[in-house]
Amino acid sequence: NYGGKISGRVGQWNVGAQAIQQAAYGDIDATNVFVGRVSRNVLGESSIGAIMTYGDPTSNLDNILGGVDFRYLNTNLPGGRTLEGEAWYQKSHTEGISGDDAAWAVGLRMPNTNRFRAGIGIKELQKNFNPALGFANRRGTRSYQGEVGYTYRPVGGLLRVIYAGIDAMHVDELGYGLQTQNIRIRPLELTTFQGDYFQIHYNVGKEGLSAPFEISRGIVLPRGLYTFNRYGVAFGTGPARKVTFDGVIWDGDFYDGTRFYAYGGLSWRPSKHFGVSGSYEFNDIKLIEGNFVTRLMTFQSDVVLNNTMSWTTLVQFDNISDNLGINSRLHWEPEAGRDVYFVINYNMLNTENGFVSTHSDITLKASYTFRF
């Protein structure tokens, strides 16, 4: 129905809050939702903060979340190196649920763009953790991540960057064991001064299914631990060119069968006022339980009329849902802090009798920022 938002700085503290009164819909009663955030810069480049949310827009149950975090940053190490770190803890309370409702993470990285880079981290989301005003992927899991690599920057010549490294991820389902493991070996990645690139990758993966999983309509994978290896290449041109392209090809094992994946994208930007792009994504999957193919086609146009107005249109179709979606957005920003959006969404379903309209809507949104 209505709401309010405020953000800014009070002394050394950054503050932000938003409150909304939501109308009733379906079986959901009218409700109030709130989110607030405060943070403060410390140690020159680091920060500490806290967050709180109240309300659940998708149910009639009370929900509260609170959390604290610390983010460390040091860009003044010898040799121009950087050190990043994070530690955070959040706990939710949902009406009728007790225990196993926390989440936490710690991590440390050296994201250097020259010579050695490395990182390590751990994150746990307990099974009842429920941030009703946010998102929680893979609840009931503990994940480990690590990376190590080396970047070499040649002096002179065509190449700007030569990189090699390894990224690893391991996810355990709490109380059940391995859920996902992926080791990506990046033996060679080349980038030119124009931004053109070529990459070779090799993946070693494991996936544990604790219950049968329907991966496609009528194709069900049995529970168990699956191991599969994949190899692929990626290549493309720099984004500064008027005509650019990107390509990816992967092949290898997939659960108890094989998967071939290909992606191609092409874009044309003849001037700063106009650009078009299109892409095609293809999966050919062959399993003991059955075979299927997926296709995703996308087209986008960007028109910048002047420095205050732009128009973007996105068209997308896939052969699984047989749905053609169109999103067209006109954005007018007469000055900083003042925005007007006019958005049209239109969906059609591909049937035996051709495309049939299934959904359409028009949205007009205006916002004005008061600064004091």
C-alpha positions in Angstrom: 0.0 0.0 0.0 2.7 2.5 1.0 6.2 2.7 2.5 9.1 4.8 3.3 12.9 4.6 2.9 15.7 6.7 4.5 19.5 6.4 4.0 22.4 8.5 4.9 25.2 9.2 7.4 25.0 10.2 11.0 28.4 11.1 12.4 30.6 8.1 11.7 27.7 5.8 11.1 26.1 4.8 7.8 22.4 4.1 8.3 19.5 2.9 6.1 16.0 1.7 6.8 12.8 0.8 4.9 9.3 0.1 6.1 6.4 -1.0 4.0 2.7 -1.7 4.7 1.7 -4.6 2.4 -1.9 -5.2 1.4 -3.6 -8.5 1.9 -3.6 -11.0 -1.0 -4.9 -14.6 -1.2 -4.6 -16.2 2.2 -2.0 -13.6 3.4 -3.2 -10.9 5.7 -2.1 -7.3 5.4 1.2 -6.9 7.2 4.1 -4.5 7.9 7.7 -5.3 7.0 10.9 -3.5 8.0 14.6 -3.7 7.3 17.3 -1.6 9.0 21.1 -1.5 8.5 23.9 0.4 10.3 27.6 0.2 9.6 30.7 2.1 10.6 34.1 2.4 8.9 37.0 1.2 11.1 40.7 0.6 10.7 41.0 2.9 7.7 39.4 0.7 5.1 37.4 -1.9 7.1 33.8 -1.8 8.5 31.6 -3.2 11.2 27.8 -3.4 10.9 24.5 -4.8 11.9 21.2 -5.7 10.2 17.7 -6.4 11.4 14.6 -7.4 9.5 11.0 -7.9 10.6 8.0 -9.5 8.9 7.3 -12.1 6.3 5.6 -11.0 3.1 4.7 -14.6 2.1 3.0 -15.9 5.2 1.1 -14.9 8.3 3.9 -16.1 10.6 6.1 -13.6 12.6 9.7 -13.5 11.5 12.6 -11.6 12.8 16.3 -11.6 11.8 19.3 -10.0 13.3 23.0 -10.1 12.4 26.4 -8.6 12.8 29.3 -8.5 10.4 33.0 -7.4 10.1 34.6 -6.7 6.8 38.4 -6.3 6.7 40.3 -4.6 3.8 44.0 -3.7 3.5 45.3 -2.4 0.2 48.6 -1.1 1.6 50.5 -4.4 1.8 54.1 -4.5 0.3 54.2 -4.9 -3.5 50.8 -3.4 -4.0 49.0 -6.5 -2.6 45.5 -6.5 -1.1 44.1 -8.6 1.8 40.4 -9.0 2.3 38.5 -10.8 5.2 35.0 -11.2 6.4 33.1 -12.6 9.4 29.4 -12.5 9.9 26.7 -14.1 12.0 22.9 -14.0 11.6 20.1 -15.6 13.5 16.4 -15.8 12.5 13.3 -16.4 14.6 10.2 -17.8 12.9 7.0 -18.4 14.7 6.5 -22.1 15.5 10.2 -23.0 14.8 12.9 -23.4 17.4 16.6 -24.2 17.0 19.0 -24.7 14.1 18.1 -21.2 12.8 21.5 -19.5 12.6 24.0 -18.8 9.8 27.6 -17.7 9.8 30.7 -17.4 7.6 34.4 -16.5 7.8 36.8 -16.0 4.9 40.1 -14.6 3.9 41.3 -13.7 0.4 44.3 -12.1 -1.4 42.6 -11.0 -4.7 45.8 -9.8 -6.3 45.8 -9.1 -10.0 49.5 -9.7 -10.3 51.5 -12.8 -9.2 50.0 -15.0 -6.5 46.4 -14.9 -5.4 44.6 -17.1 -2.9 41.5 -17.4 -0.8 39.8 -19.7 1.7 36.4 -19.6 3.4 33.7 -21.5 5.2 29.9 -20.9 5.5 27.1 -22.6 7.4 23.4 -22.2 6.9 21.4 -24.2 9.4 18.2 -26.0 8.3 15.7 -23.6 10.0 17.5 -20.4 9.1 14.8 -18.3 7.5 15.6 -14.7 6.3 12.0 -14.0 5.2 13.0 -10.6 3.6 16.1 -12.1 1.9 17.4 -15.2 0.3 19.1 -18.4 1.6 20.4 -20.9 -0.9 21.1 -24.4 0.3 19.9 -24.3 3.9 21.1 -27.1 6.1 24.6 -27.1 4.6 28.2 -26.2 5.4 30.3 -25.2 2.5 34.1 -24.8 2.0 35.7 -22.7 -0.7 39.3 -22.2 -1.7 41.3 -20.8 -4.6 44.9 -20.4 -5.6 46.4 -18.9 -8.7 49.2 -17.0 -10.4 48.9 -14.1 -12.7 51.8 -13.1 -15.0 51.8 -9.8 -16.9 54.2 -9.8 -19.8 56.1 -6.6 -20.7 55.4 -5.7 -24.3 53.9 -8.0 -26.9 50.3 -8.9 -27.6 49.3 -10.4 -24.2 48.3 -8.4 -21.2 47.6 -11.3 -18.7 48.5 -15.0 -18.5 46.7 -16.8 -15.6 46.6 -20.3 -14.2 44.9 -21.5 -11.1 42.6 -23.9 -9.2 39.2 -23.1 -7.6 37.5 -25.6 -5.3 34.1 -25.9 -3.6 32.9 -28.6 -1.2 29.3 -28.5 0.2 28.1 -30.9 3.0 24.5 -31.4 3.8 24.5 -31.2 7.6 23.9 -34.7 9.0 24.0 -36.4 5.6 27.4 -35.9 4.1 28.6 -34.7 0.7 26.1 -32.8 -1.4 28.3 -31.0 -4.0 32.0 -30.9 -4.8 33.6 -29.1 -7.7 37.3 -28.6 -8.5 37.9 -26.3 -11.5 41.4 -26.5 -12.9 42.3 -23.4 -15.0 45.6 -24.4 -16.6 45.7 -21.5 -19.1 43.8 -18.2 -19.5 45.1 -15.6 -21.9 43.9 -11.9 -22.2 45.1 -9.4 -24.7 45.4 -5.6 -24.3 42.2 -5.3 -26.4 40.3 -7.5 -23.9 40.2 -10.6 -26.2 40.5 -13.8 -24.2 40.9 -17.6 -24.5 40.5 -20.0 -21.6 40.9 -23.8 -21.1 39.1 -25.4 -18.1 38.8 -28.9 -16.6 36.3 -29.7 -13.9 36.2 -32.6 -11.5 32.8 -32.8 -9.8 30.7 -34.8 -7.4 27.0 -34.6 -6.7 25.2 -36.4 -3.9 21.4 -36.9 -4.2 19.8 -37.8 -0.9 16.5 -38.4 -2.7 15.4 -39.2 -6.2 15.5 -36.0 -8.4 13.4 -35.2 -11.5 16.0 -33.4 -13.7 13.6 -33.1 -16.6 9.9 -34.0 -17.2 9.6 -37.8 -16.7 13.4 -38.3 -16.2 14.2 -39.1 -12.6 17.7 -39.7 -11.3 18.0 -42.2 -8.4 19.6 -41.2 -5.1 23.3 -41.8 -4.8 26.7 -40.2 -5.2 27.7 -39.3 -8.8 31.2 -38.4 -10.1 31.8 -36.7 -13.4 34.6 -34.9 -15.2 34.2 -32.1 -17.8 36.5 -30.1 -20.0 35.9 -27.0 -22.0 37.1 -23.8 -23.6 35.9 -20.2 -23.5 36.8 -17.4 -25.9 35.7 -14.0 -26.9 36.6 -10.5 -27.9 37.0 -7.3 -25.9 33.9 -5.3 -25.0 35.3 -2.1 -26.4 34.9 -3.4 -30.0 31.9 -2.4 -32.1 31.2 -6.1 -32.9 32.0 -8.6 -30.2 31.4 -12.3 -29.7 31.6 -14.8 -26.9 31.7 -18.6 -27.0 31.8 -21.5 -24.6 32.0 -25.2 -25.2 31.9 -27.9 -22.5 31.8 -31.7 -22.9 32.1 -34.6 -20.5 30.3 -36.7 -17.8 27.0 -35.7 -16.3 25.5 -37.8 -13.5 25.2 -41.3 -15.0 25.5 -40.0 -18.6 27.0 -37.2 -20.7 26.4 -33.5 -21.3 27.5 -31.3 -24.2 27.0 -27.6 -23.7 27.5 -24.8 -26.1 26.9 -21.0 -25.9 27.4 -18.3 -28.4 26.8 -14.6 -28.1 27.1 -11.8 -30.7 26.7 -8.0 -30.1 26.9 -4.9 -32.3 27.2 -1.4 -31.0 27.7 1.0 -33.9 27.5 4.1 -31.7 27.1 5.2 -28.1 23.4 5.6 -28.7 22.5 2.1 -30.0 23.4 -1.5 -29.5 21.9 -5.0 -30.1 22.9 -8.4 -28.9 21.8 -12.0 -29.2 22.8 -15.3 -27.7 22.0 -19.0 -28.1 22.5 -21.6 -25.3 22.3 -25.4 -26.0 22.5 -28.5 -23.8 22.4 -32.0 -25.1 22.1 -34.4 -22.2 22.1 -38.2 -22.5 21.4 -40.2 -19.3 20.6 -43.9 -18.6 17.1 -42.7 -17.5 16.5 -40.7 -20.7 17.7 -38.0 -23.0 16.7 -34.4 -23.4 17.8 -31.2 -25.1 17.4 -27.6 -23.8 17.7 -24.4 -25.9 17.6 -20.8 -24.7 17.5 -17.9 -27.1 17.9 -14.2 -26.1 17.8 -10.9 -27.9 18.4 -7.5 -26.4 18.4 -3.9 -27.7 19.7 -0.8 -25.9 18.8 2.7 -27.1 20.3 5.7 -25.3 18.3 8.6 -26.5 20.3 11.2 -24.6 22.1 11.5 -21.2 18.8 11.4 -19.3 16.7 8.8 -21.2 17.3 5.1 -22.2 15.2 2.3 -23.6 16.0 -1.4 -23.1 14.1 -4.4 -24.6 14.8 -8.0 -23.8 13.2 -11.0 -25.6 13.7 -14.6 -24.4 12.5 -18.0 -25.4 13.3 -21.5 -24.2 12.1 -24.9 -25.5 11.3 -26.4 -22.0 8.6 -24.0 -20.9 7.8 -23.0 -24.6 7.4 -19.5 -23.2 8.3 -16.3 -25.1 8.9 -13.4 -22.8 9.2 -9.7 -23.7 10.4 -7.0 -21.3 10.6 -3.4 -22.4 11.7 -0.6 -20.1 11.9 3.1 -20.7 14.0 5.0 -18.0 14.1 8.7 -17.6 16.5 10.3 -15.1 16.2 14.1 -15.5 18.7 14.5 -12.6 20.4 12.5 -10.0 17.9 11.1 -7.4 14.9 11.5 -9.7 13.8 8.5 -11.8 10.8 7.5 -13.9 10.3 4.0 -15.2 7.7 2.8 -17.7 7.8 -1.0 -18.1 5.9 -3.4 -20.3 5.9 -7.2 -19.7 4.3 -9.6 -22.2 4.4 -13.4 -22.2 3.3 -15.9 -24.9 3.1 -19.7 -24.9 4.1 -21.7 -27.9 1.2 -24.2 -28.6 0.1 -26.4 -31.5 -2.0 -23.5 -32.7 0.9 -21.0 -32.6 1.8 -18.5 -29.9 -1.0 -17.6 -27.4 -0.8 -14.7 -25.0 -0.7 -15.7 -21.4 0.3 -12.6 -19.4 0.8 -8.9 -19.8 1.3 -6.0 -17.5 2.3 -2.3 -17.6 4.1 -0.6 -14.7 4.8 3.1 -14.1 7.2 3.9 -11.3 8.5 7.3 -10.2 11.0 8.0 -7.4 12.4 11.2 -5.9 15.3 11.3 -3.4 15.3 14.1 -0.8 18.8 14.9 0.5 19.4 16.9 3.7 
